[in-house]
Amino acid sequence: MIGRIRGILIEKTPGQALIECSGLGYEIDIPFTTFYNLPDVGQEVTLQTHFVVREDVQSLYGFASRLDRDLFRLLIRVNGVGPKLAAGILSGLDAHQFIHCIEARDVKALVKLPGVGKKTAERLLIDMTDRIKQLEGQFTPAAEVADGSTASEPRASANAHSPTDEAAEALIALGYKPQEAERAIAKVADEGMTSETLIRLALRNMIPA
């Protein structure tokens, strides 16, 4: 099990980071909430990780905090929730927001996540209500994160694509339809915004905290 990696950030895109460690380059799948917190390319970064091994694929998932990683591990234990969907959930809602949704039994917010239908949302409420108690001490009370501002300010992306194009591509990769992604970006787009800011604001409108 690879539980943690520290190295130099070589590349970053919404959904993935390439980190060089001891001469090896690790491709790491990351939720958007971790992408927002990555440093600039060329700087050192540390991610908490979870290694997924299946018959047809081996994937390394990375997270900005132990809370995110531990919540991911709880999510993939829920029937019908695989690593990709769990990462998608943590892209639309950060760990604090997700925990708040479970505590508030907010099905409406959960079903707005791509890949989460009503049955999956209800299953998450049932299965995660008791499981999140295992995370006590790692998260702040819901009142302190009601504005959805738990993530740090986004940093500039290293990609050459325009911020709006990159943001739309990221939302489509997350599971939203192209029309939905374009509309969501258009509603929040303003001159000078980075792709990270566009993604975060678009998701906040699509999935209100």
Order of alpha helices (4+ residues) and beta strands (2+ residues): beta-beta-beta-alpha-beta-beta-alpha-alpha-alpha-alpha-alpha-alpha-alpha-alpha
